[in-house]
Amino acid sequence: MVQIEIINGPNLNLLGTREPAVYGDQTFEDFLVGLRARYTGVEIGYNQSNVEGEIVNMIQAAGQSESCTGIVLNAAAYSHTSIAIADAIKSISKPVVLVHISNIYSREVERHTDLLAGSAKGMISGLGLGGYELALRALLM
């Protein structure tokens, strides 16, 4: 069975209540139930952390896992600041597709640079939670 890991970064545990005009009003857990129902042939793991080092550990663990096929990563604000997470992506051979729920290029200028993008297979930005499904599909191609 194909296994994809979804890793979410800081504040994404607040989806559904955090800035609904930007991030929508659905919790990630509710979205994940539907995603898993649509992709029954794929084992979809999920982890979230507000702590940068924990995200690095999650990436390394998924990268070293024999069963993991790829990673969907929304590092949230760490996308714009974390060389450590970029290095973790570079240190593994599994493909990583980045997701940004909002369009980072239509937001504050400090969000326009993604330090992880050069290390990833690709990036999806601005398509809401649907970006996760597109990232999953990209990993299954």
TORNUBA-437243 format. One line per field, with one value per residue: residue number from 1; residue in one letter; x, y, z of N, C-alpha, C, O, CB in turn. Coordinates in nm, 2 decimals. Glycine has a CB too. Example, Ala and Ser with C-alpha at 12.3 -4.5 7.8 and 13.67 -1.06 7.14 Angstrom:
BEGIN
pos	[1, 2]
code	[A, S]
n.x	[1.32, 1.28]
n.y	[-0.57, -0.22]
n.z	[0.78, 0.71]
ca.x	[1.23, 1.37]
ca.y	[-0.45, -0.11]
ca.z	[0.78, 0.71]
c.x	[1.32, 1.29]
c.y	[-0.33, 0.00]
c.z	[0.78, 0.79]
o.x	[1.42, 1.34]
o.y	[-0.33, 0.11]
o.z	[0.85, 0.80]
cb.x	[1.13, 1.41]
cb.y	[-0.45, -0.06]
cb.z	[0.90, 0.57]
***
This chain:
BEGIN
pos	[1, 2, 3, 4, 5, 6, 7, 8, 9, 10, 11, 12, 13, 14, 15, 16, 17, 18, 19, 20, 21, 22, 23, 24, 25, 26, 27, 28, 29, 30, 31, 32, 33, 34, 35, 36, 37, 38, 39, 40, 41, 42, 43, 44, 45, 46, 47, 48, 49, 50, 51, 52, 53, 54, 55, 56, 57, 58, 59, 60, 61, 62, 63, 64, 65, 66, 67, 68, 69, 70, 71, 72, 73, 74, 75, 76, 77, 78, 79, 80, 81, 82, 83, 84, 85, 86, 87, 88, 89, 90, 91, 92, 93, 94, 95, 96, 97, 98, 99, 100, 101, 102, 103, 104, 105, 106, 107, 108, 109, 110, 111, 112, 113, 114, 115, 116, 117, 118, 119, 120, 121, 122, 123, 124, 125, 126, 127, 128, 129, 130, 131, 132, 133, 134, 135, 136, 137, 138, 139, 140, 141]
code	[M, V, Q, I, E, I, I, N, G, P, N, L, N, L, L, G, T, R, E, P, A, V, Y, G, D, Q, T, F, E, D, F, L, V, G, L, R, A, R, Y, T, G, V, E, I, G, Y, N, Q, S, N, V, E, G, E, I, V, N, M, I, Q, A, A, G, Q, S, E, S, C, T, G, I, V, L, N, A, A, A, Y, S, H, T, S, I, A, I, A, D, A, I, K, S, I, S, K, P, V, V, L, V, H, I, S, N, I, Y, S, R, E, V, E, R, H, T, D, L, L, A, G, S, A, K, G, M, I, S, G, L, G, L, G, G, Y, E, L, A, L, R, A, L, L, M]
n.x	[0.08, 0.05, 0.20, 0.15, 0.27, 0.13, 0.24, 0.19, 0.26, 0.31, 0.03, -0.16, -0.32, -0.53, -0.71, -1.02, -1.11, -0.92, -0.87, -1.09, -1.16, -0.93, -0.83, -1.04, -1.33, -1.33, -1.21, -0.89, -0.89, -1.15, -1.14, -0.94, -1.07, -1.25, -1.06, -0.92, -1.13, -1.17, -0.94, -0.89, -0.71, -0.47, -0.25, -0.28, -0.09, -0.08, 0.05, 0.10, 0.27, 0.37, 0.63, 0.95, 1.17, 1.05, 0.91, 1.12, 1.22, 0.99, 1.00, 1.25, 1.20, 0.99, 1.12, 1.31, 1.16, 1.07, 0.82, 0.70, 0.60, 0.60, 0.59, 0.36, 0.38, 0.30, 0.46, 0.39, 0.43, 0.70, 0.80, 0.90, 1.11, 1.28, 1.57, 1.66, 1.44, 1.44, 1.69, 1.64, 1.45, 1.62, 1.79, 1.67, 1.55, 1.29, 1.01, 0.89, 0.61, 0.51, 0.26, 0.06, -0.21, -0.32, -0.27, 0.05, 0.17, 0.00, -0.01, 0.14, 0.46, 0.68, 0.60, 0.64, 0.87, 0.97, 1.16, 1.18, 1.11, 1.30, 1.40, 1.20, 0.98, 0.77, 0.53, 0.22, 0.00, -0.24, -0.49, -0.66, -0.77, -0.79, -0.55, -0.40, -0.50, -0.43, -0.16, -0.12, -0.21, -0.01, 0.21, 0.13, 0.15]
n.y	[-0.12, 0.22, 0.49, 0.80, 1.08, 1.35, 1.65, 1.91, 2.25, 2.52, 2.66, 2.55, 2.37, 2.51, 2.55, 2.62, 2.78, 2.98, 3.28, 3.26, 3.38, 3.38, 3.11, 2.94, 2.76, 2.50, 2.23, 2.08, 1.81, 1.73, 1.77, 1.58, 1.34, 1.32, 1.32, 1.09, 0.91, 0.94, 0.84, 0.55, 0.35, 0.45, 0.49, 0.74, 0.93, 1.15, 1.44, 1.71, 2.00, 2.27, 2.33, 2.38, 2.20, 1.96, 1.92, 1.89, 1.65, 1.48, 1.49, 1.37, 1.12, 1.02, 1.03, 0.83, 0.61, 0.29, 0.24, 0.48, 0.68, 0.95, 1.30, 1.54, 1.86, 2.13, 2.38, 2.61, 2.92, 2.87, 2.81, 3.04, 3.10, 2.89, 2.74, 2.50, 2.32, 2.32, 2.21, 1.95, 1.85, 1.84, 1.64, 1.39, 1.13, 1.10, 1.23, 1.56, 1.76, 2.09, 2.27, 2.56, 2.71, 2.96, 3.21, 3.29, 3.49, 3.70, 3.81, 3.95, 4.09, 3.96, 3.70, 3.62, 3.49, 3.16, 2.95, 2.68, 2.59, 2.54, 2.30, 2.11, 1.89, 2.02, 2.29, 2.40, 2.67, 2.87, 2.75, 2.67, 2.41, 2.22, 2.21, 2.02, 1.78, 1.80, 1.80, 1.54, 1.39, 1.46, 1.33, 1.08, 1.04]
n.z	[0.00, -0.07, 0.11, 0.24, 0.40, 0.58, 0.70, 0.91, 1.01, 1.24, 1.41, 1.25, 1.37, 1.45, 1.24, 1.10, 1.30, 1.31, 1.16, 0.95, 0.71, 0.56, 0.59, 0.58, 0.71, 0.79, 1.00, 1.01, 1.07, 1.01, 0.73, 0.66, 0.72, 0.50, 0.29, 0.33, 0.29, 0.02, -0.09, -0.06, -0.11, -0.03, 0.24, 0.46, 0.66, 0.94, 1.10, 1.32, 1.43, 1.64, 1.68, 1.56, 1.56, 1.61, 1.37, 1.20, 1.30, 1.23, 0.95, 0.90, 1.01, 0.84, 0.60, 0.64, 0.67, 0.54, 0.44, 0.37, 0.10, 0.02, 0.11, 0.21, 0.29, 0.49, 0.62, 0.72, 0.88, 0.92, 0.67, 0.56, 0.71, 0.80, 0.78, 0.88, 0.85, 0.57, 0.52, 0.63, 0.45, 0.22, 0.31, 0.29, 0.07, -0.02, -0.20, -0.16, -0.14, -0.12, 0.06, 0.07, 0.22, 0.18, -0.07, -0.08, -0.22, -0.24, 0.00, 0.29, 0.24, 0.36, 0.35, 0.09, 0.02, 0.01, 0.18, 0.16, -0.09, -0.29, -0.22, -0.25, -0.44, -0.55, -0.53, -0.40, -0.38, -0.24, -0.29, -0.10, 0.13, -0.06, -0.18, -0.05, -0.14, -0.41, -0.39, -0.28, -0.50, -0.68, -0.57, -0.61, -0.88]
ca.x	[0.00, 0.12, 0.18, 0.19, 0.27, 0.10, 0.30, 0.15, 0.33, 0.25, -0.11, -0.26, -0.41, -0.64, -0.79, -1.16, -1.14, -0.82, -0.88, -1.17, -1.16, -0.81, -0.80, -1.16, -1.40, -1.32, -1.10, -0.81, -0.93, -1.27, -1.09, -0.87, -1.16, -1.30, -0.95, -0.90, -1.24, -1.16, -0.82, -0.89, -0.59, -0.35, -0.25, -0.24, -0.06, -0.09, 0.11, 0.11, 0.35, 0.40, 0.77, 1.03, 1.26, 0.96, 0.88, 1.24, 1.21, 0.89, 1.05, 1.35, 1.14, 0.92, 1.22, 1.38, 1.06, 1.06, 0.69, 0.66, 0.63, 0.63, 0.55, 0.29, 0.43, 0.27, 0.54, 0.32, 0.53, 0.84, 0.83, 0.96, 1.22, 1.35, 1.68, 1.66, 1.34, 1.49, 1.80, 1.58, 1.40, 1.74, 1.86, 1.59, 1.53, 1.15, 0.97, 0.81, 0.53, 0.47, 0.12, 0.02, -0.35, -0.35, -0.18, 0.15, 0.22, -0.09, -0.01, 0.25, 0.58, 0.76, 0.55, 0.66, 0.98, 0.96, 1.30, 1.17, 1.06, 1.41, 1.43, 1.08, 0.94, 0.68, 0.46, 0.08, -0.03, -0.36, -0.61, -0.73, -0.74, -0.78, -0.41, -0.35, -0.54, -0.35, -0.02, -0.13, -0.22, 0.12, 0.30, 0.09, 0.18]
ca.y	[0.00, 0.35, 0.56, 0.94, 1.15, 1.49, 1.72, 2.05, 2.33, 2.60, 2.73, 2.48, 2.30, 2.61, 2.56, 2.61, 2.90, 3.08, 3.36, 3.19, 3.45, 3.34, 2.97, 2.86, 2.73, 2.36, 2.18, 1.99, 1.67, 1.70, 1.76, 1.46, 1.23, 1.31, 1.29, 0.94, 0.83, 0.94, 0.77, 0.43, 0.27, 0.52, 0.52, 0.88, 0.96, 1.30, 1.49, 1.86, 2.06, 2.41, 2.33, 2.36, 2.08, 1.84, 1.91, 1.83, 1.50, 1.42, 1.48, 1.27, 0.99, 0.98, 1.00, 0.70, 0.50, 0.21, 0.23, 0.61, 0.71, 1.09, 1.39, 1.66, 1.95, 2.27, 2.42, 2.74, 3.03, 2.82, 2.81, 3.16, 3.13, 2.78, 2.67, 2.37, 2.24, 2.31, 2.11, 1.82, 1.81, 1.80, 1.52, 1.27, 1.10, 1.09, 1.36, 1.65, 1.86, 2.19, 2.33, 2.68, 2.72, 3.09, 3.25, 3.36, 3.60, 3.80, 3.85, 4.04, 4.07, 3.86, 3.56, 3.60, 3.40, 3.03, 2.89, 2.53, 2.56, 2.49, 2.16, 2.03, 1.85, 2.12, 2.37, 2.44, 2.78, 2.95, 2.67, 2.62, 2.28, 2.14, 2.20, 1.90, 1.67, 1.81, 1.75, 1.40, 1.34, 1.48, 1.23, 0.95, 1.03]
ca.z	[0.00, -0.08, 0.23, 0.23, 0.53, 0.58, 0.81, 0.93, 1.10, 1.35, 1.41, 1.16, 1.46, 1.47, 1.12, 1.13, 1.38, 1.29, 1.04, 0.85, 0.58, 0.49, 0.59, 0.57, 0.84, 0.82, 1.07, 0.93, 1.10, 0.92, 0.59, 0.65, 0.71, 0.36, 0.20, 0.35, 0.23, -0.13, -0.13, 0.03, -0.14, 0.02, 0.38, 0.48, 0.80, 0.97, 1.22, 1.33, 1.55, 1.65, 1.72, 1.44, 1.57, 1.60, 1.23, 1.14, 1.33, 1.15, 0.81, 0.90, 1.03, 0.72, 0.50, 0.67, 0.67, 0.42, 0.38, 0.33, -0.04, 0.00, 0.22, 0.19, 0.40, 0.51, 0.73, 0.76, 0.89, 0.91, 0.53, 0.53, 0.81, 0.86, 0.71, 0.94, 0.78, 0.43, 0.53, 0.66, 0.32, 0.14, 0.37, 0.26, -0.07, -0.05, -0.26, -0.07, -0.20, -0.02, 0.05, 0.14, 0.21, 0.12, -0.18, -0.01, -0.30, -0.23, 0.14, 0.34, 0.17, 0.43, 0.32, -0.05, 0.00, 0.07, 0.19, 0.14, -0.22, -0.37, -0.18, -0.27, -0.57, -0.60, -0.43, -0.43, -0.30, -0.26, -0.33, 0.02, 0.18, -0.18, -0.22, 0.00, -0.23, -0.53, -0.35, -0.27, -0.64, -0.74, -0.52, -0.67, -1.03]
c.x	[0.09, 0.09, 0.23, 0.17, 0.23, 0.16, 0.26, 0.23, 0.25, 0.11, -0.21, -0.35, -0.53, -0.73, -0.94, -1.21, -1.04, -0.85, -0.96, -1.17, -1.04, -0.79, -0.92, -1.22, -1.40, -1.20, -1.02, -0.85, -1.05, -1.23, -1.02, -0.96, -1.21, -1.18, -0.92, -1.01, -1.23, -1.04, -0.80, -0.77, -0.46, -0.36, -0.20, -0.22, -0.06, -0.03, 0.11, 0.19, 0.37, 0.55, 0.86, 1.11, 1.17, 0.93, 1.00, 1.25, 1.11, 0.93, 1.15, 1.29, 1.06, 1.02, 1.30, 1.29, 1.06, 0.93, 0.64, 0.70, 0.66, 0.56, 0.47, 0.32, 0.37, 0.34, 0.49, 0.43, 0.67, 0.89, 0.92, 1.08, 1.31, 1.45, 1.69, 1.56, 1.39, 1.60, 1.74, 1.52, 1.51, 1.80, 1.79, 1.57, 1.38, 1.11, 0.88, 0.74, 0.48, 0.33, 0.12, -0.13, -0.39, -0.24, -0.07, 0.19, 0.12, -0.10, 0.11, 0.38, 0.67, 0.72, 0.58, 0.78, 0.96, 1.10, 1.30, 1.16, 1.18, 1.44, 1.32, 1.06, 0.85, 0.61, 0.32, 0.04, -0.16, -0.49, -0.68, -0.69, -0.73, -0.64, -0.35, -0.38, -0.46, -0.21, -0.02, -0.13, -0.08, 0.22, 0.26, 0.11, 0.31]
c.y	[0.13, 0.43, 0.71, 1.01, 1.30, 1.55, 1.87, 2.12, 2.42, 2.67, 2.65, 2.39, 2.39, 2.63, 2.54, 2.73, 3.01, 3.15, 3.29, 3.25, 3.41, 3.19, 2.88, 2.83, 2.58, 2.32, 2.09, 1.84, 1.64, 1.68, 1.62, 1.34, 1.21, 1.27, 1.14, 0.86, 0.83, 0.86, 0.65, 0.34, 0.33, 0.53, 0.66, 0.91, 1.11, 1.33, 1.65, 1.90, 2.20, 2.43, 2.29, 2.23, 1.95, 1.82, 1.85, 1.68, 1.43, 1.39, 1.37, 1.13, 0.93, 0.95, 0.87, 0.58, 0.42, 0.22, 0.37, 0.64, 0.86, 1.17, 1.51, 1.75, 2.09, 2.32, 2.56, 2.84, 2.99, 2.81, 2.93, 3.19, 3.01, 2.71, 2.53, 2.28, 2.22, 2.20, 1.97, 1.77, 1.76, 1.67, 1.39, 1.25, 1.09, 1.23, 1.43, 1.75, 1.96, 2.24, 2.46, 2.70, 2.85, 3.11, 3.34, 3.48, 3.72, 3.85, 3.94, 4.00, 3.97, 3.72, 3.53, 3.50, 3.27, 2.96, 2.74, 2.50, 2.50, 2.35, 2.06, 1.99, 1.96, 2.19, 2.41, 2.55, 2.85, 2.88, 2.61, 2.48, 2.18, 2.12, 2.07, 1.78, 1.68, 1.77, 1.60, 1.34, 1.35, 1.37, 1.09, 0.93, 0.95]
c.z	[0.00, 0.05, 0.21, 0.36, 0.51, 0.71, 0.81, 1.03, 1.19, 1.31, 1.32, 1.24, 1.49, 1.35, 1.16, 1.22, 1.36, 1.15, 0.93, 0.71, 0.49, 0.48, 0.59, 0.71, 0.87, 0.90, 0.98, 0.95, 1.02, 0.78, 0.57, 0.64, 0.56, 0.27, 0.21, 0.28, 0.07, -0.18, -0.04, 0.00, -0.10, 0.17, 0.40, 0.63, 0.82, 1.10, 1.21, 1.45, 1.53, 1.67, 1.60, 1.45, 1.56, 1.45, 1.16, 1.17, 1.25, 1.01, 0.80, 0.92, 0.91, 0.61, 0.52, 0.67, 0.54, 0.36, 0.33, 0.18, -0.06, 0.11, 0.16, 0.31, 0.39, 0.64, 0.78, 0.77, 0.88, 0.76, 0.49, 0.62, 0.84, 0.76, 0.76, 0.87, 0.63, 0.42, 0.55, 0.53, 0.23, 0.19, 0.34, 0.11, -0.11, -0.10, -0.16, -0.16, -0.10, -0.05, 0.13, 0.12, 0.14, 0.01, -0.11, -0.09, -0.30, -0.09, 0.17, 0.27, 0.23, 0.40, 0.17, -0.07, 0.08, 0.07, 0.16, -0.01, -0.31, -0.34, -0.21, -0.42, -0.63, -0.49, -0.48, -0.33, -0.34, -0.30, -0.21, 0.06, 0.06, -0.22, -0.17, -0.09, -0.36, -0.50, -0.34, -0.41, -0.71, -0.70, -0.57, -0.81, -1.06]
o.x	[0.19, -0.02, 0.35, 0.07, 0.29, 0.13, 0.28, 0.26, 0.13, 0.09, -0.32, -0.45, -0.63, -0.82, -0.97, -1.32, -1.07, -0.85, -0.91, -1.18, -1.04, -0.76, -0.91, -1.15, -1.47, -1.09, -1.07, -0.85, -1.06, -1.28, -1.04, -0.93, -1.21, -1.21, -0.90, -0.98, -1.27, -1.03, -0.70, -0.73, -0.35, -0.46, -0.08, -0.31, -0.06, -0.05, 0.12, 0.18, 0.38, 0.60, 0.84, 1.11, 1.22, 0.92, 0.99, 1.28, 1.14, 0.91, 1.15, 1.34, 1.08, 1.00, 1.34, 1.33, 1.05, 0.91, 0.54, 0.81, 0.74, 0.49, 0.52, 0.29, 0.39, 0.29, 0.55, 0.51, 0.76, 1.01, 1.00, 1.15, 1.42, 1.41, 1.72, 1.60, 1.37, 1.60, 1.80, 1.53, 1.50, 1.86, 1.84, 1.59, 1.35, 1.15, 0.80, 0.80, 0.42, 0.28, 0.16, -0.17, -0.47, -0.14, -0.10, 0.25, 0.15, -0.19, 0.16, 0.40, 0.74, 0.80, 0.56, 0.79, 0.93, 1.15, 1.41, 1.19, 1.15, 1.51, 1.34, 1.11, 0.86, 0.63, 0.30, 0.06, -0.19, -0.59, -0.75, -0.58, -0.67, -0.61, -0.26, -0.30, -0.42, -0.15, 0.08, -0.06, -0.04, 0.30, 0.34, 0.10, 0.35]
o.y	[0.13, 0.43, 0.72, 0.98, 1.36, 1.50, 1.94, 2.06, 2.39, 2.71, 2.69, 2.34, 2.34, 2.71, 2.46, 2.78, 3.13, 3.09, 3.26, 3.18, 3.42, 3.14, 2.76, 2.86, 2.54, 2.37, 2.03, 1.76, 1.53, 1.60, 1.56, 1.24, 1.10, 1.19, 1.07, 0.75, 0.73, 0.82, 0.64, 0.26, 0.28, 0.57, 0.69, 0.91, 1.19, 1.27, 1.70, 1.83, 2.26, 2.55, 2.18, 2.15, 1.85, 1.70, 1.76, 1.60, 1.31, 1.29, 1.29, 1.04, 0.82, 0.85, 0.81, 0.47, 0.49, 0.20, 0.37, 0.61, 0.89, 1.11, 1.57, 1.71, 2.16, 2.30, 2.61, 2.86, 3.07, 2.81, 2.92, 3.29, 3.04, 2.64, 2.44, 2.16, 2.11, 2.12, 1.87, 1.65, 1.66, 1.60, 1.28, 1.34, 1.09, 1.33, 1.37, 1.82, 1.92, 2.24, 2.46, 2.70, 2.86, 3.05, 3.46, 3.58, 3.82, 3.93, 4.00, 3.88, 3.90, 3.62, 3.42, 3.44, 3.27, 2.93, 2.69, 2.38, 2.41, 2.28, 1.94, 2.06, 1.98, 2.16, 2.44, 2.54, 2.87, 2.94, 2.51, 2.44, 2.08, 2.03, 2.02, 1.70, 1.58, 1.70, 1.54, 1.24, 1.27, 1.33, 1.00, 0.82, 0.94]
o.z	[0.06, 0.10, 0.17, 0.43, 0.42, 0.82, 0.71, 1.14, 1.22, 1.20, 1.32, 1.19, 1.54, 1.35, 1.25, 1.21, 1.39, 1.05, 0.82, 0.61, 0.37, 0.37, 0.59, 0.81, 0.96, 0.87, 0.88, 0.85, 0.97, 0.71, 0.47, 0.57, 0.51, 0.17, 0.11, 0.23, 0.01, -0.30, 0.03, 0.09, -0.13, 0.23, 0.36, 0.71, 0.72, 1.21, 1.10, 1.55, 1.42, 1.68, 1.54, 1.35, 1.51, 1.41, 1.07, 1.08, 1.21, 0.95, 0.71, 0.85, 0.87, 0.54, 0.42, 0.68, 0.43, 0.24, 0.25, 0.14, -0.15, 0.19, 0.06, 0.42, 0.29, 0.75, 0.88, 0.68, 0.84, 0.74, 0.40, 0.60, 0.89, 0.67, 0.68, 0.84, 0.58, 0.33, 0.50, 0.50, 0.16, 0.10, 0.37, 0.03, -0.23, -0.06, -0.08, -0.24, 0.00, -0.16, 0.24, 0.00, 0.05, 0.00, -0.08, -0.03, -0.35, -0.05, 0.08, 0.24, 0.16, 0.43, 0.13, -0.18, 0.20, -0.04, 0.14, -0.05, -0.39, -0.41, -0.20, -0.51, -0.75, -0.37, -0.60, -0.21, -0.46, -0.34, -0.23, 0.02, 0.06, -0.30, -0.23, -0.11, -0.41, -0.59, -0.38, -0.44, -0.78, -0.78, -0.58, -0.87, -1.17]
cb.x	[-0.10, 0.07, 0.26, 0.10, 0.40, -0.05, 0.45, 0.00, 0.42, 0.34, -0.09, -0.18, -0.34, -0.59, -0.75, -1.20, -1.14, -0.68, -0.75, -1.31, -1.17, -0.68, -0.72, -1.14, -1.53, -1.32, -1.14, -0.66, -0.96, -1.37, -1.00, -0.77, -1.29, -1.35, -0.82, -0.88, -1.38, -1.14, -0.69, -1.02, -0.59, -0.34, -0.15, -0.36, 0.09, -0.24, 0.25, -0.04, 0.48, 0.32, 0.80, 1.13, 1.33, 0.83, 0.85, 1.37, 1.19, 0.76, 1.11, 1.45, 1.04, 0.82, 1.32, 1.45, 0.92, 1.10, 0.59, 0.72, 0.50, 0.58, 0.66, 0.13, 0.58, 0.11, 0.68, 0.25, 0.50, 0.85, 0.71, 0.86, 1.16, 1.25, 1.82, 1.63, 1.20, 1.54, 1.90, 1.47, 1.32, 1.84, 1.87, 1.45, 1.60, 1.06, 0.89, 0.90, 0.41, 0.57, 0.02, 0.10, -0.42, -0.34, -0.25, 0.27, 0.24, -0.23, -0.01, 0.27, 0.66, 0.76, 0.40, 0.68, 1.11, 0.85, 1.35, 1.06, 1.01, 1.53, 1.46, 0.96, 0.87, 0.58, 0.54, -0.02, 0.08, -0.33, -0.57, -0.88, -0.85, -0.87, -0.33, -0.40, -0.69, -0.35, 0.02, -0.25, -0.33, 0.18, 0.29, -0.06, 0.19]
cb.y	[0.00, 0.44, 0.50, 1.02, 1.14, 1.52, 1.71, 2.06, 2.42, 2.71, 2.87, 2.40, 2.27, 2.74, 2.46, 2.49, 2.86, 3.02, 3.41, 3.17, 3.60, 3.39, 2.94, 2.74, 2.79, 2.28, 2.11, 2.00, 1.66, 1.81, 1.88, 1.45, 1.25, 1.45, 1.37, 0.91, 0.90, 1.09, 0.86, 0.35, 0.25, 0.66, 0.41, 0.98, 0.91, 1.34, 1.44, 1.92, 1.98, 2.48, 2.24, 2.47, 2.08, 1.86, 2.05, 1.90, 1.49, 1.50, 1.62, 1.30, 0.99, 1.09, 1.12, 0.71, 0.55, 0.07, 0.19, 0.72, 0.67, 1.14, 1.43, 1.64, 1.95, 2.29, 2.43, 2.72, 3.11, 2.68, 2.80, 3.28, 3.17, 2.67, 2.74, 2.37, 2.30, 2.44, 2.14, 1.83, 1.92, 1.91, 1.54, 1.27, 0.97, 1.06, 1.33, 1.72, 1.80, 2.31, 2.23, 2.81, 2.71, 3.20, 3.33, 3.27, 3.56, 3.76, 3.72, 4.03, 4.21, 3.89, 3.55, 3.73, 3.47, 2.94, 2.92, 2.48, 2.68, 2.58, 2.16, 2.10, 1.71, 2.06, 2.50, 2.32, 2.88, 3.05, 2.56, 2.63, 2.23, 2.20, 2.32, 1.87, 1.68, 1.96, 1.82, 1.36, 1.42, 1.62, 1.23, 0.93, 1.17]
cb.z	[0.12, -0.20, 0.35, 0.12, 0.61, 0.57, 0.82, 0.96, 1.03, 1.39, 1.36, 1.06, 1.59, 1.52, 1.02, 1.20, 1.53, 1.28, 0.99, 0.90, 0.60, 0.57, 0.72, 0.49, 0.84, 0.68, 1.20, 0.96, 1.25, 0.94, 0.56, 0.77, 0.80, 0.32, 0.24, 0.49, 0.27, -0.17, -0.12, 0.01, -0.29, -0.05, 0.45, 0.43, 0.83, 0.97, 1.25, 1.34, 1.56, 1.76, 1.84, 1.43, 1.71, 1.68, 1.17, 1.20, 1.48, 1.15, 0.76, 1.01, 1.15, 0.68, 0.50, 0.80, 0.71, 0.45, 0.49, 0.42, -0.12, -0.13, 0.31, 0.17, 0.40, 0.52, 0.69, 0.90, 1.02, 0.98, 0.44, 0.55, 0.93, 0.90, 0.72, 1.09, 0.78, 0.38, 0.64, 0.76, 0.25, 0.14, 0.52, 0.33, -0.11, 0.08, -0.39, 0.04, -0.29, -0.02, 0.09, 0.09, 0.34, 0.23, -0.29, 0.02, -0.44, -0.28, 0.23, 0.49, 0.15, 0.58, 0.34, -0.12, 0.06, 0.00, 0.33, 0.22, -0.29, -0.35, -0.03, -0.21, -0.57, -0.70, -0.39, -0.42, -0.31, -0.36, -0.43, 0.00, 0.27, -0.29, -0.17, 0.14, -0.26, -0.58, -0.22, -0.19, -0.72, -0.71, -0.37, -0.64, -1.09]
***
